Amino acid sequence: MPEDPPDGLPRYRLLTGPDDDLFCHRVSGALALGYQLYGSPVATFNGERVIVGQALLWPASSARQVSADQRR
């Protein structure tokens, strides 16, 4: 897996939107790229519809993780 996300995407993403098929496809697309789910999904009601969110992280390479662990 590449060390950085493709197309200049950030390492951390928070996808939000109406609770519909499009949102599910956006999350599925990010997972297919290699992102991993981070935390639980969230949902709220804005008075008209349910709005959901899901955080995603690009996995750290093992070398980067070791370096971060050594700094602690």
N, C-alpha and C positions, 0 to 999 in steps of 0.2 A: 504494500500500500504506500502511496506517496506520502512524504512527510507533511506536506501542506495540502489543504483542500484545493480542488481544481478551480480554474477560472477566477482566481483572486478572492474566493469566498472566505469569510471569516472562520476562525476555528470554533467560535461559539455562535450559535444562531438561536433565536427565539422566534418560532413561527407562530403567528396568531391569525385568527380569522373566524368567520362563521363556521359553525359545526355542520359541515356539508362534505360531499364527495371531493370537492376541490381541495379542501384542507387535508383530507386523508391522503390524497394523491401527492400533495406537497411534502408531507411527512415521509411517505413511502419513497418518493424520489430522493430525498436527502439520505434516507437509510441506504438506498441503492448506490449512492455515491460513496458511502463509507462512513457517514456520520453515525454516532451512537446516541440513543436516547439518554437524556440527562434529567433525572428527577421525574416526578409525576406530572401528568398533564393537568392543566387547570381549566376551569370553565366558569363563566359568569353569564348573567342575563342582563342585556342592556336595555330592557324594556320592550324590545321588539323580537330579538332572537338570541340564541345561545352563542357566545363567543368563546372559543377555546384557544389554548396555547400549549406548545410543547417546546422545551429547550432541547438542543442537540449540541454535541461536542464532537469535534474531529479527534480521533484517538491519537494520543501522544505516542511517538515512536519510543521503543524501549530505551534507546540511548538518551533521548530527551528526558524521559521519566527518571532514569538513573541520575542524571545531572541534577534534576530538581530535588530528588531525594537527598543527594549529598549536600545540598545547600541548607537543609533543615537543621 
